[in-house]
Amino acid sequence: MKKLLIVFILFLIPMIVNAKDITKESRILVNNLTYSKLIDNNDNSYITISKDSIIKITSDEDIYGIYIIYELKSIDGRISNYTKEIEIGTNGYLHEYINVDELIGHSKELELTYNADVKIGEIKVLSEGELPDYIEVWNTPCTEADLLLFSTHSDDEHLFFAGLMPTYIAKGACVQIVYFTNHNDNPRRLHEQIHGLYKVGIRNYPVIGFVPDALSYNLEDATKNMSESGYTEDDAIKFEVEMIRRFKPLVVVGHDENGEYSHGQHILNTYVLKKAITLTNDETYDNESKELYGLWDTPKTYLHLYKENQIKMNYDIPLDYFGGKSAYEISKLGYKEHKSQQFTWFTKWLTGIDDKGEGNPINKASEITKYSPCEYGLYRSLVGEDINKDDMFENLTLKKDIVINKEKEDTIDTIEVKDKVFTISDYVIYIYLSIMIITIIIEIKKVMK
């Protein structure tokens, strides 16, 4: 029997191959010079690489993937294995994974160039196999979102909206995040932002706003700060109208009207949202975004802590999608990625324990009473009021489920059965499993004799 178990494990091993980080075994040269900052595992140490400089990456082992961390965002460039060349950096991602094998074919030598000066913090080189957890493979923003969250700053999405993203990610919703402000003056917070979103299951890249982060405690000061940065209230309204028209969400979620702890930019964000939500279906407003995306009237809009038509979310239920962890527990992991913010009062407010390890742990989102992340009010609805008051999608159907239902209807209507199209990899798997089963049967017979 022991021999049988060994045979079974040997057959499984080829099916569980993890990619290796082969950066240290590789050679990364920029115009024939080495730079330790590119491989020091520090997102926040950069080198500036001038336009048309040649980044050459070589390895004794085949390179299947390249992971690049930029300072602010990627810019247009090219990658080549000397037989094929493709564009990279076109999506403006802060962290970009390039599937070399899929796009141009694995190789022991690659060459990268950029169309303008670029700041790069890290380049990681990966072998064949399943990617490590720390490699973030981003998708473009949602084509159409189920839920659109207007978070003000990097970390608000895990604090005052703690539990929201994991809850609906686990249900299969397309969740799109739009930030009202940016942290371009503090790139460290941008990296924390991206790490935190990925940790809670977000895979569609966020949209970062144009308003610089600035502390204020009322609407007037926040508007003044925005004006001093060169932007008007109408600029902000147009931005949010464009986002809603672009993503066509079923549900929009915004901050508390009073800014939770009276942060002026939280207040301004929701002040703008309340105006934008009434203009997205107005054909006379902002022809530019109307021509690009058409009109949209959002079925439901919720505001954090809004006093009317209140609902209470339950973020303390174990979720199979996240291995039995609750949405609240997952949001705590997301916030933990915001390392520069752990010293703030938010940490103890969310977790019960500060960065020095002092306090009493909070184990459930329901235990947070002040600025509770569980409490929302239905600010605007085209589909009636909530009855159960525990789900933002009450009276709505997720877009993926609409598609599934439509496909089922089409199948029933046409009474058509389509043959499965088998790929080469399908046949390889079936043959492999067949051999494994036959071998196990032979071994069992031997054991039985």
TILUM-303676 format. One line per field, with one value per residue: residue in one letter; x, y, z of N, C-alpha, C in turn; residue number from 1. Coordinates in pm, whole numbers. Atoms other than C-alpha are relative to their C-alpha. Example, Ala and Ser with C-alpha at 12.3 -4.5 7.8 and 13.67 -1.06 7.14 Angstrom:
% residues 2
code <- a/s
neast <- 89/-82
nnorth <- -119/-119
nup <- 0/-6
caeast <- 1230/1367
canorth <- -450/-106
caup <- 780/714
ceast <- 90/-77
cnorth <- 120/109
cup <- 0/73
pos <- 1/2
This chain:
% residues 449
code <- m/k/k/l/l/i/v/f/i/l/f/l/i/p/m/i/v/n/a/k/d/i/t/k/e/s/r/i/l/v/n/n/l/t/y/s/k/l/i/d/n/n/d/n/s/y/i/t/i/s/k/d/s/i/i/k/i/t/s/d/e/d/i/y/g/i/y/i/i/y/e/l/k/s/i/d/g/r/i/s/n/y/t/k/e/i/e/i/g/t/n/g/y/l/h/e/y/i/n/v/d/e/l/i/g/h/s/k/e/l/e/l/t/y/n/a/d/v/k/i/g/e/i/k/v/l/s/e/g/e/l/p/d/y/i/e/v/w/n/t/p/c/t/e/a/d/l/l/l/f/s/t/h/s/d/d/e/h/l/f/f/a/g/l/m/p/t/y/i/a/k/g/a/c/v/q/i/v/y/f/t/n/h/n/d/n/p/r/r/l/h/e/q/i/h/g/l/y/k/v/g/i/r/n/y/p/v/i/g/f/v/p/d/a/l/s/y/n/l/e/d/a/t/k/n/m/s/e/s/g/y/t/e/d/d/a/i/k/f/e/v/e/m/i/r/r/f/k/p/l/v/v/v/g/h/d/e/n/g/e/y/s/h/g/q/h/i/l/n/t/y/v/l/k/k/a/i/t/l/t/n/d/e/t/y/d/n/e/s/k/e/l/y/g/l/w/d/t/p/k/t/y/l/h/l/y/k/e/n/q/i/k/m/n/y/d/i/p/l/d/y/f/g/g/k/s/a/y/e/i/s/k/l/g/y/k/e/h/k/s/q/q/f/t/w/f/t/k/w/l/t/g/i/d/d/k/g/e/g/n/p/i/n/k/a/s/e/i/t/k/y/s/p/c/e/y/g/l/y/r/s/l/v/g/e/d/i/n/k/d/d/m/f/e/n/l/t/l/k/k/d/i/v/i/n/k/e/k/e/d/t/i/d/t/i/e/v/k/d/k/v/f/t/i/s/d/y/v/i/y/i/y/l/s/i/m/i/i/t/i/i/i/e/i/k/k/v/m/k
neast <- 82/-92/-53/109/9/-115/28/105/-62/-89/82/56/-104/-10/119/-7/-130/2/-104/-108/-55/-139/-60/-140/-81/1/-80/80/-91/56/-113/-116/-34/90/55/50/135/99/21/-17/129/51/84/-15/-133/13/-99/58/-55/29/67/-73/-104/26/-4/-22/18/-42/4/-36/127/99/80/142/74/-72/87/-64/63/-35/16/136/77/-78/12/-12/-132/-1/-81/-35/-89/-81/74/131/5/135/6/27/21/105/117/-26/1/-114/-67/34/-52/-7/-6/-92/25/125/2/-106/-72/-104/-133/-106/-49/104/-43/109/-26/116/14/-30/-67/88/-58/31/-49/-34/25/-11/-7/68/-9/128/79/102/-64/7/109/-37/5/135/37/115/87/43/122/122/71/119/-15/117/-10/-99/-29/-77/-83/-69/-146/-58/27/141/76/-9/37/142/73/-54/90/85/-59/-5/136/56/-95/32/125/-24/27/-112/-10/-92/-37/-44/-49/22/-129/-120/-113/-116/-112/-48/20/10/142/56/-33/82/136/11/-19/117/112/-24/14/141/62/23/-90/17/-84/78/-20/-52/48/-97/-8/-105/39/-24/82/93/105/133/17/-58/-146/-34/22/-109/-121/14/-14/-142/-70/34/121/125/105/55/-95/21/130/-17/-79/85/99/-68/-23/127/38/-94/10/141/19/132/-3/-107/-17/-81/-31/92/14/-75/-142/-41/-58/2/-105/59/0/108/123/2/21/142/71/-12/72/144/32/-31/92/122/-37/-55/100/41/-66/-52/-118/-132/8/-120/17/121/-40/-89/58/145/64/25/71/-36/117/-3/-114/-9/-100/-40/61/117/99/128/3/-126/-24/-116/-70/-63/-133/-62/33/-112/18/-75/-89/-123/-47/66/-16/112/-32/-69/-138/-73/-26/-112/-123/-20/-51/-135/-95/-26/-98/-31/112/29/-17/113/109/85/-39/67/144/39/-43/1/-138/-79/-123/-90/54/80/144/76/31/136/7/112/34/116/-48/-38/124/-19/-23/11/-10/114/123/19/137/33/18/79/32/93/58/76/-72/-43/87/-84/-94/-129/-70/12/51/141/77/-89/-68/-136/-7/-42/117/87/-57/23/143/28/-54/90/121/-34/-18/133/75/-52/-13/-123/-107/-126/-108/-115/-119/-114/-131/-109/-26/104/-37/-118/46/75/-95/-80/83/26/-122/-10/100/-42/-115/48/71/-105/-64/95/1/-123/12/101/-54
nnorth <- -120/-113/-14/-56/-142/-66/-9/-101/-132/-26/-41/-132/-102/-83/-84/-106/-63/-143/-81/-45/-134/23/-133/-4/84/-64/-121/-112/-109/-119/-53/78/-26/63/-91/83/-43/73/134/-6/30/-124/-69/-145/-46/-2/-63/-59/58/-97/44/83/82/143/87/136/101/132/104/135/73/-69/-103/11/-119/-115/-82/-131/-95/-137/-98/-51/86/43/-79/84/52/122/112/85/115/-7/58/-62/-118/-50/-118/17/-126/-81/-15/-94/68/-23/131/62/133/28/144/11/124/-9/-112/7/127/-1/-23/-21/-138/-96/-139/-95/-142/-84/-114/-121/30/75/38/138/39/142/91/139/96/120/120/60/54/-81/-121/-23/-88/-142/-51/-49/2/-90/-14/-137/-31/68/-55/-47/40/22/-96/-105/-62/-125/-16/-129/16/133/70/-16/114/111/-50/-34/97/132/113/-19/59/146/57/10/79/141/32/-4/-132/-80/-114/-101/-104/-130/-86/-142/-68/79/-16/-6/-61/101/125/117/27/58/143/60/1/111/125/22/42/137/90/26/67/-87/29/-105/-111/-117/-130/-94/-134/-106/-94/37/21/-116/9/-108/51/-43/-7/-124/11/102/-62/-98/76/48/-116/-39/98/-28/71/-59/93/60/104/118/57/64/123/106/32/85/133/73/34/100/133/41/89/23/-63/-96/-18/-117/-28/-73/-142/-80/31/88/-80/-139/-32/-84/61/99/-77/-51/115/36/-119/9/119/-26/-80/79/112/-50/-54/103/35/-128/-7/-136/-24/55/74/83/133/59/59/114/111/-1/-41/108/-36/105/51/-22/-73/7/-82/50/-61/-79/30/44/130/62/144/41/110/98/32/96/135/66/5/108/-61/-41/108/0/-129/-92/-119/-92/49/-26/-144/-29/36/-105/-119/28/-33/-144/1/-137/-55/83/-77/-89/48/91/139/48/-6/115/130/2/1/-99/50/43/124/-29/-7/124/30/2/122/-8/-134/-45/-56/-139/-77/-136/5/142/30/84/-78/-82/-37/-4/-142/-16/131/11/134/13/5/131/64/78/-98/60/29/-112/46/38/-44/-6/123/-24/6/134/87/-37/66/144/24/-22/115/113/-23/23/144/62/-44/62/145/36/51/-24/89/-63/-10/45/-52/97/15/89/138/34/23/125/110/4/56/140/76/2/93/136/36/23/129/106/5/61/144/56/0/99/138
nup <- 0/-6/136/79/-33/62/144/18/-22/113/114/-26/-5/120/15/-99/18/-31/64/-88/20/41/19/-47/89/132/14/49/34/65/77/-43/-139/-97/-102/-109/-37/80/-54/-146/-64/-59/98/-7/43/145/86/120/122/105/123/95/-63/20/-117/48/-105/45/-104/45/4/83/-65/38/-39/-55/-86/-10/-91/40/-108/2/90/116/123/119/34/82/-46/115/-20/122/113/-3/-87/-29/-84/-143/-72/63/-87/-109/-130/-89/-5/129/29/143/24/112/73/77/93/101/-10/-102/56/-99/14/36/9/-23/22/-25/92/-76/-127/-90/-130/-34/-132/-6/111/-46/110/-48/82/34/-110/-69/-52/-146/-40/1/136/26/142/5/116/24/-76/45/116/-71/-140/-85/-111/18/-130/4/-120/9/-11/-12/-127/-37/52/-97/-132/-13/84/-35/24/118/121/-6/2/134/80/-28/69/144/55/50/-90/52/-96/52/-108/24/-9/29/-91/88/-72/-95/73/-89/-26/122/-2/-105/55/95/-76/-83/85/48/-115/-30/114/115/113/102/-45/-43/63/-99/29/29/-112/-95/-139/-85/-121/-32/-89/44/145/54/6/99/132/16/31/137/87/0/84/139/41/-46/-38/122/43/-83/37/132/-21/-55/102/99/-57/-8/138/53/-62/-1/-115/-58/-132/-30/-145/-35/-141/-88/36/-97/11/-108/-108/48/96/103/132/-3/15/137/89/0/50/146/45/-5/118/120/18/65/131/89/102/60/132/24/-83/36/127/22/-60/60/128/-26/-75/-3/-125/-96/-122/-94/-72/-146/-55/-145/-68/-131/-119/36/-103/55/70/-43/4/-81/65/-88/53/-92/45/71/145/64/100/-68/-86/-131/-67/22/79/-92/-17/125/6/-91/72/100/-69/-50/106/-10/-109/-44/-76/-117/-124/-18/-85/77/-23/-121/27/82/-52/-146/-48/74/60/-108/-55/-118/20/-1/141/54/81/92/46/-78/-126/25/-11/53/145/34/143/38/9/120/30/143/31/123/56/112/-7/-123/-127/-48/-99/-93/-55/-33/125/92/129/-9/117/117/38/46/146/42/-10/112/119/-15/22/142/73/-25/78/140/18/-3/118/123/-25/71/-84/69/-38/-64/84/-80/37/-18/-143/-54/29/-80/-137/-4/17/-123/-107/33/-34/-145/-52/37/-83/-136/2/6/-132/-95/27/-53/-146/-37/17
caeast <- 0/289/430/92/83/431/329/19/224/480/203/66/399/417/68/172/465/523/711/1047/1172/1497/1583/1903/2017/1953/2143/1963/2165/2062/2289/2533/2531/2386/2165/2104/1784/1613/1643/1639/1276/1188/894/1007/1367/1382/1617/1534/1584/1610/1414/1537/1782/1819/1729/1873/1765/1942/1916/2054/1694/1407/1223/845/741/862/713/785/709/705/715/379/257/385/452/458/750/847/977/1154/1307/1482/1234/915/839/526/420/421/319/15/-236/-66/-46/177/260/278/311/422/345/650/571/219/296/629/752/981/1344/1677/1732/1499/1531/1310/1296/1063/933/1005/1202/1064/1121/1137/1168/1179/1217/1147/1224/1010/1039/762/476/207/284/369/101/300/286/-17/-179/-414/-709/-826/-1106/-1452/-1624/-1947/-1948/-2196/-2071/-1886/-1720/-1607/-1334/-1166/-816/-590/-704/-1060/-1179/-1064/-1167/-1506/-1604/-1446/-1604/-1782/-1541/-1477/-1851/-1939/-1619/-1713/-2055/-1896/-1968/-1747/-1637/-1479/-1293/-1259/-1047/-1140/-786/-436/-115/126/335/379/423/458/85/11/191/9/-317/-257/-127/-430/-684/-522/-522/-902/-966/-991/-847/-986/-747/-873/-916/-715/-858/-691/-746/-431/-468/-505/-630/-936/-1234/-1520/-1657/-1541/-1176/-1175/-1319/-1059/-777/-909/-929/-570/-467/-628/-959/-1318/-1627/-1755/-1433/-1502/-1868/-1774/-1519/-1775/-2039/-1787/-1702/-2068/-2142/-1831/-1888/-2270/-2295/-2602/-2499/-2294/-2151/-2020/-1892/-2087/-2223/-2048/-1715/-1707/-1464/-1536/-1264/-1334/-1240/-1476/-1750/-1658/-1650/-2008/-2127/-2003/-2149/-2497/-2487/-2331/-2582/-2865/-2673/-2553/-2879/-2909/-2840/-2768/-2480/-2117/-2136/-1782/-1854/-2200/-2041/-1783/-2007/-2370/-2616/-2675/-2917/-2785/-3051/-2931/-2705/-2595/-2416/-2222/-2409/-2698/-2993/-3281/-3376/-3097/-2953/-2703/-2448/-2319/-1945/-1886/-2006/-1734/-1684/-1584/-1429/-1174/-1112/-1359/-1242/-1506/-1524/-1417/-1109/-1014/-1050/-817/-558/-611/-558/-247/-83/-101/215/272/-67/-43/59/-270/-582/-755/-559/-696/-1042/-1046/-862/-879/-500/-262/74/245/29/-179/-557/-827/-878/-1193/-1298/-1614/-1717/-2037/-1824/-1728/-1992/-1849/-1852/-1967/-1861/-2179/-2429/-2555/-2863/-3033/-2994/-3157/-3336/-3504/-3608/-3799/-3702/-3518/-3727/-3466/-3221/-2906/-2796/-2720/-2831/-3182/-3419/-3122/-2944/-2566/-2467/-2296/-2621/-2815/-2579/-2608/-2988/-2990/-2767/-2999/-3300/-3125/-3035/-3393/-3535/-3311/-3301/-2944/-2669/-2322/-2028/-1738/-1434/-1134/-793/-459/-415/-751/-633/-298/-476/-715/-431/-227/-514/-590/-230/-237/-559/-429/-104/-288/-509/-198/-36/-352/-356/6/-71/-371/-165
canorth <- 0/233/167/250/585/673/596/813/1107/1071/1104/1416/1601/1708/1858/2087/2290/2634/2904/2991/3345/3323/3694/3640/3370/3601/3903/4237/4505/4860/4979/4710/4831/4656/4834/4674/4879/4674/4355/4473/4370/4732/4881/5230/5240/5339/5411/5637/5466/5705/5677/5405/5262/4886/4662/4319/4019/3687/3359/3006/2889/2969/3289/3248/3572/3920/4126/4501/4750/5115/5433/5583/5379/5193/5370/5240/5019/4698/4354/4122/3775/3867/3669/3843/4183/4313/4633/4653/4916/5027/4992/5229/4966/5030/4658/4481/4109/4014/3655/3611/3252/3331/3655/3598/3256/3161/3248/3270/3628/3928/4294/4580/4942/5232/5523/5778/5807/5565/5499/5131/4993/4617/4364/4001/3708/3394/3039/2808/2717/2848/3207/3292/3481/3806/3833/4046/3974/4264/4278/4599/4784/4626/4665/4692/4682/4533/4754/5085/5212/5577/5554/5883/5778/5478/5266/5404/5105/4868/5090/5257/5006/4710/4385/4533/4429/4071/4012/4083/3943/3613/3632/3676/4046/4269/4527/4846/5091/5460/5681/6047/6150/6038/5997/6080/6285/5972/5671/5435/5473/5389/5056/4983/5066/4811/4541/4588/4558/4242/4091/4121/3966/4269/4185/4471/4764/5073/5422/5686/6037/6369/6549/6556/6426/6716/6726/6936/6910/7063/7097/7455/7383/7067/7263/7534/7277/7131/7477/7555/7239/7377/7187/7302/7144/7089/6901/6665/6619/6544/6288/6097/6123/5977/5692/5600/5620/5417/5133/5129/4989/4831/4971/5280/5322/5643/5782/5921/6269/6398/6247/5976/6157/6488/6456/6730/6525/6244/6507/6657/6315/6236/6593/6552/6200/6318/6570/6329/6051/6275/6383/6053/5999/6365/6384/6757/6709/6647/6547/6407/6124/6077/6017/5780/5572/5668/5748/5549/5569/5371/5142/5178/5421/5364/5602/5494/5572/5735/5757/5683/5340/5183/4838/4642/4422/4103/4075/3806/3504/3252/3267/2955/3178/3298/2961/3014/3363/3631/3944/4147/3928/3966/4345/4348/4169/4431/4716/4545/4606/4979/4960/5337/5386/5128/5393/5582/5556/5371/5056/5025/5130/4845/4569/4669/4651/4933/4906/4853/4550/4722/4692/4427/4246/4308/3977/4084/4380/4397/4488/4819/5069/5413/5470/5110/4966/4755/5041/5205/5384/5355/5711/5657/5363/5286/4938/5009/5000/4714/4470/4237/4524/4312/4306/4592/4377/4313/4349/4322/4041/4032/4083/3746/3579/3774/3634/3279/3300/3437/3152/2899/3056/3050/2683/2590/2792/2636/2285/2265/2054/2168/1929/2012/2137/1948/2111/1930/2003/1830/1513/1524/1550/1264/1040/1129/1050/728/610/705/509/203/211/239/-58/-266/-171/-263/-604/-657/-565/-797/-1104
caup <- 0/77/-269/-418/-236/-363/-722/-684/-550/-830/-1086/-916/-889/-1257/-1221/-931/-1058/-906/-1092/-942/-890/-1085/-1060/-859/-1100/-1395/-1524/-1564/-1742/-1830/-2108/-1992/-1630/-1324/-1067/-729/-678/-947/-743/-379/-308/-229/-418/-324/-446/-812/-1093/-1385/-1718/-2009/-2331/-2569/-2313/-2351/-2060/-2129/-1921/-1958/-1769/-1791/-1740/-1975/-1880/-1879/-1712/-1616/-1332/-1332/-1054/-1162/-954/-1058/-1355/-1657/-1983/-2339/-2431/-2608/-2515/-2756/-2758/-3085/-3294/-3186/-3032/-2857/-2680/-2298/-2045/-2244/-1958/-1714/-1438/-1139/-1119/-1454/-1517/-1868/-1966/-2186/-2278/-2393/-2572/-2746/-2636/-2347/-2396/-2216/-2333/-2352/-2438/-2310/-2426/-2342/-2549/-2274/-1951/-1693/-1322/-1230/-879/-934/-1212/-1124/-1353/-1334/-1461/-1582/-1348/-1117/-1017/-653/-457/-459/-837/-925/-1261/-1327/-1563/-1725/-1540/-1561/-1896/-1699/-1320/-1078/-795/-828/-510/-489/-226/-138/-33/-46/257/294/90/368/658/626/357/538/420/118/-157/-36/15/-345/-497/-329/-499/-841/-883/-1095/-838/-970/-746/-833/-607/-576/-483/-573/-376/-656/-414/-200/-432/-137/-73/-437/-402/-76/-252/-528/-290/-64/-345/-477/-129/-101/-443/-670/-1014/-1225/-1209/-1020/-1159/-973/-950/-1029/-696/-477/-121/122/479/557/791/594/244/197/278/65/-230/-174/-173/-497/-652/-550/-737/-1052/-1050/-1014/-869/-1223/-1310/-1022/-1118/-1480/-1360/-1156/-1427/-1672/-1436/-1387/-1759/-1836/-1589/-1594/-1240/-1087/-748/-661/-309/-156/174/466/383/696/594/864/1097/916/654/402/99/204/230/-108/-276/-171/-234/-592/-621/-521/-804/-1055/-996/-1123/-1435/-1579/-1768/-1876/-2249/-2224/-1977/-2082/-2447/-2436/-2191/-2347/-2688/-2538/-2313/-2363/-2083/-1765/-1475/-1178/-1026/-664/-478/-118/116/421/747/557/798/561/421/626/569/775/604/765/706/968/770/666/289/95/-171/84/248/532/630/669/455/759/812/446/463/764/548/278/525/660/322/400/606/615/785/1063/1319/1272/1490/1206/1289/1640/1518/1264/1448/1816/1842/1753/1580/1918/1989/2255/2291/2270/1939/1738/1586/1405/1195/1400/1704/1539/1645/1561/1183/1147/811/813/804/484/364/25/-103/-443/-605/-936/-819/-501/-135/34/234/384/433/432/67/-171/-464/-332/-632/-870/-1056/-1100/-1460/-1481/-1371/-1633/-1899/-1760/-1753/-2107/-2227/-2061/-2230/-2568/-2519/-2431/-2721/-2985/-2825/-2950/-2796/-2887/-2893/-2665/-2854/-2723/-2722/-2730/-2360/-2290/-2461/-2279/-1943/-2026/-2143/-1835/-1598/-1782/-1745/-1378/-1316/-1503/-1310/-978/-1072/-1160/-829/-638/-806/-709/-349/-344/-459
ceast <- 87/56/-104/-12/113/-23/-101/58/91/-77/-55/103/8/-118/3/138/-14/113/103/36/149/73/148/92/10/90/-87/94/-78/116/132/47/-101/-44/-65/-144/-108/-31/11/-129/-58/-77/35/142/6/129/-74/72/-41/-60/97/122/-38/15/11/-7/39/0/44/-124/-99/-83/-143/-80/92/-101/72/-81/53/-17/-146/-92/90/-17/27/144/-14/86/21/83/86/-62/-139/3/-145/11/-27/-32/-117/-120/21/-3/125/85/-44/65/-7/18/83/-31/-121/8/107/78/113/138/101/54/-112/58/-123/47/-129/4/27/75/-98/75/-48/62/48/-24/22/-10/-55/11/-141/-73/-102/67/-10/-110/35/7/-144/-25/-130/-76/-33/-124/-122/-54/-132/7/-134/-2/113/17/86/71/79/151/39/-8/-144/-81/3/-46/-151/-88/50/-105/-78/56/6/-138/-49/96/-34/-128/15/-30/127/0/106/23/44/40/-19/131/113/107/130/121/60/-21/-12/-146/-69/26/-83/-144/-21/14/-127/-120/16/-22/-146/-75/-33/102/-16/65/-85/25/41/-39/111/18/110/-55/36/-95/-86/-112/-139/0/69/151/44/-16/110/130/-2/21/146/85/-37/-127/-124/-97/-57/94/-25/-132/11/76/-90/-112/61/22/-129/-48/89/-28/-143/-33/-147/-12/121/5/92/16/-119/-3/83/148/54/54/19/117/-64/-7/-100/-133/-14/-30/-149/-88/-2/-82/-151/-45/16/-107/-129/28/41/-97/-56/75/55/130/122/-7/117/-18/-125/35/86/-75/-153/-52/-18/-72/18/-121/0/127/-7/107/28/-66/-121/-119/-132/14/124/1/121/61/62/132/71/-32/123/-30/86/102/135/44/-59/19/-120/46/75/147/83/31/112/133/31/58/143/107/35/96/30/-108/-28/12/-124/-108/-92/30/-73/-151/-47/27/-9/138/82/131/104/-50/-88/-148/-66/-46/-149/-7/-113/-26/-115/41/45/-128/14/43/-9/7/-118/-124/-1/-146/-19/-37/-92/-25/-100/-76/-74/88/40/-99/83/108/133/85/-22/-61/-142/-76/85/60/139/8/43/-119/-101/46/-27/-146/-37/50/-89/-126/25/12/-134/-78/43/7/122/104/130/106/110/117/121/128/104/25/-106/38/119/-42/-73/91/80/-79/-30/117/13/-97/40/114/-43/-70/101/66/-90/-4/123/-8/-93/50/73
cnorth <- 127/30/65/151/78/19/110/141/36/45/142/112/84/95/118/64/149/71/42/145/-18/132/0/-85/59/123/108/118/113/71/-58/28/-69/104/-85/37/-77/-138/-3/-26/120/76/147/49/-14/44/57/-54/89/-65/-77/-71/-146/-74/-143/-96/-136/-97/-132/-87/80/97/-10/125/107/83/131/90/140/95/48/-81/-39/99/-93/-41/-125/-106/-94/-118/-21/-72/62/116/41/126/-39/138/84/26/97/-63/38/-127/-77/-138/-24/-150/-23/-122/11/104/-8/-131/8/3/17/143/91/141/90/140/77/123/134/-40/-68/-31/-140/-34/-143/-67/-141/-93/-133/-114/-52/-45/97/118/8/102/148/59/37/5/78/-11/147/27/-70/66/59/-55/-36/106/97/73/125/17/129/-17/-147/-43/18/-123/-120/43/22/-88/-142/-108/9/-71/-152/-66/-21/-64/-148/-43/5/133/60/129/96/109/124/86/146/76/-92/29/6/64/-96/-138/-124/-37/-58/-150/-74/-15/-122/-134/-33/-47/-144/-101/-36/-56/86/-34/100/127/122/121/97/142/102/98/-43/-16/124/-6/124/-61/53/14/121/-11/-104/55/101/-71/-50/114/44/-97/14/-67/64/-109/-70/-105/-130/-68/-73/-131/-113/-37/-93/-140/-83/-38/-110/-139/-51/-95/-21/71/94/18/118/15/60/147/90/-37/-91/84/145/34/73/-65/-114/72/47/-112/-34/117/-1/-118/24/85/-84/-104/43/48/-106/-41/125/19/138/25/-76/-90/-95/-140/-68/-68/-125/-121/-7/46/-120/56/-115/-48/30/74/-4/96/-58/84/89/-44/-53/-135/-83/-152/-30/-123/-92/-43/-106/-145/-62/-13/-110/56/38/-102/1/128/88/119/102/-41/27/149/41/-34/105/125/-20/30/149/25/140/59/-75/76/85/-62/-97/-146/-58/1/-124/-134/-13/5/98/-60/-43/-127/20/10/-137/-31/8/-117/2/144/58/59/145/83/141/-9/-145/-25/-83/81/94/42/7/144/21/-139/13/-132/-24/-5/-143/-51/-73/85/-60/-28/116/-40/-57/67/14/-138/35/-21/-136/-98/31/-71/-150/-34/15/-118/-122/13/-29/-149/-71/34/-75/-151/-53/-47/13/-97/81/2/-34/63/-109/-22/-89/-146/-44/-33/-133/-122/-20/-65/-147/-89/-14/-102/-145/-47/-30/-136/-115/-15/-63/-150/-67/-13/-110/-144/-47
cup <- 0/-138/-90/23/-66/-149/-28/13/-117/-124/19/-9/-126/-16/96/-5/26/-72/104/-32/-29/-24/37/-86/-140/1/-63/-20/-65/-69/49/143/91/104/109/39/-75/58/153/78/74/-107/-14/-25/-152/-68/-120/-122/-117/-123/-89/60/-18/132/-52/118/-57/117/-60/-12/-83/84/-53/35/57/79/27/93/-33/118/9/-89/-117/-113/-118/-25/-83/69/-117/47/-124/-119/-9/99/21/86/145/59/-47/92/117/138/80/10/-124/-13/-150/-17/-126/-85/-91/-111/-109/2/101/-65/112/-6/-51/-4/16/-32/25/-89/67/126/94/129/35/134/7/-134/53/-121/51/-100/-31/127/56/69/152/31/-14/-141/-33/-150/-14/-132/-19/86/-60/-128/48/141/61/109/-28/132/-22/133/-14/-3/-7/146/47/-41/94/139/9/-88/26/-21/-129/-123/7/-8/-142/-100/16/-71/-152/-66/-58/80/-53/104/-76/119/-39/-2/-47/104/-81/67/101/-61/87/22/-124/-5/105/-48/-90/70/80/-79/-45/112/26/-121/-119/-108/-114/51/38/-89/111/-41/-17/115/96/142/81/119/17/83/-33/-152/-61/-16/-104/-141/-30/-36/-144/-100/-10/-82/-147/-50/63/43/-123/-57/75/-35/-134/12/50/-95/-104/53/4/-139/-57/54/14/117/35/134/8/151/26/150/74/-43/91/4/107/116/-43/-91/-118/-136/-9/-27/-144/-100/-9/-45/-153/-53/-5/-119/-127/-28/-69/-142/-101/-110/-70/-132/-31/77/-53/-123/-21/57/-55/-132/20/55/-4/135/93/122/99/80/150/40/153/51/137/110/-32/86/-55/-71/34/-21/86/-63/105/-64/83/-34/-67/-149/-60/-98/60/104/139/79/-31/-83/85/18/-125/-13/94/-66/-106/63/49/-104/1/117/52/88/130/132/31/89/-74/33/121/-19/-76/67/151/61/-82/-50/103/66/121/-36/7/-142/-31/-96/-103/-41/80/134/-15/1/-57/-146/-51/-150/-51/-35/-120/-9/-150/-35/-120/-60/-116/6/131/124/36/104/105/65/45/-125/-98/-134/11/-116/-126/-27/-51/-151/-52/3/-110/-126/6/-28/-147/-83/18/-84/-147/-29/-5/-127/-126/10/-75/99/-77/50/66/-97/86/-54/22/148/66/-19/84/143/11/-12/128/113/-24/38/151/59/-28/89/144/10/1/137/105/-17/56/152/47/-13/124
pos <- 1/2/3/4/5/6/7/8/9/10/11/12/13/14/15/16/17/18/19/20/21/22/23/24/25/26/27/28/29/30/31/32/33/34/35/36/37/38/39/40/41/42/43/44/45/46/47/48/49/50/51/52/53/54/55/56/57/58/59/60/61/62/63/64/65/66/67/68/69/70/71/72/73/74/75/76/77/78/79/80/81/82/83/84/85/86/87/88/89/90/91/92/93/94/95/96/97/98/99/100/101/102/103/104/105/106/107/108/109/110/111/112/113/114/115/116/117/118/119/120/121/122/123/124/125/126/127/128/129/130/131/132/133/134/135/136/137/138/139/140/141/142/143/144/145/146/147/148/149/150/151/152/153/154/155/156/157/158/159/160/161/162/163/164/165/166/167/168/169/170/171/172/173/174/175/176/177/178/179/180/181/182/183/184/185/186/187/188/189/190/191/192/193/194/195/196/197/198/199/200/201/202/203/204/205/206/207/208/209/210/211/212/213/214/215/216/217/218/219/220/221/222/223/224/225/226/227/228/229/230/231/232/233/234/235/236/237/238/239/240/241/242/243/244/245/246/247/248/249/250/251/252/253/254/255/256/257/258/259/260/261/262/263/264/265/266/267/268/269/270/271/272/273/274/275/276/277/278/279/280/281/282/283/284/285/286/287/288/289/290/291/292/293/294/295/296/297/298/299/300/301/302/303/304/305/306/307/308/309/310/311/312/313/314/315/316/317/318/319/320/321/322/323/324/325/326/327/328/329/330/331/332/333/334/335/336/337/338/339/340/341/342/343/344/345/346/347/348/349/350/351/352/353/354/355/356/357/358/359/360/361/362/363/364/365/366/367/368/369/370/371/372/373/374/375/376/377/378/379/380/381/382/383/384/385/386/387/388/389/390/391/392/393/394/395/396/397/398/399/400/401/402/403/404/405/406/407/408/409/410/411/412/413/414/415/416/417/418/419/420/421/422/423/424/425/426/427/428/429/430/431/432/433/434/435/436/437/438/439/440/441/442/443/444/445/446/447/448/449
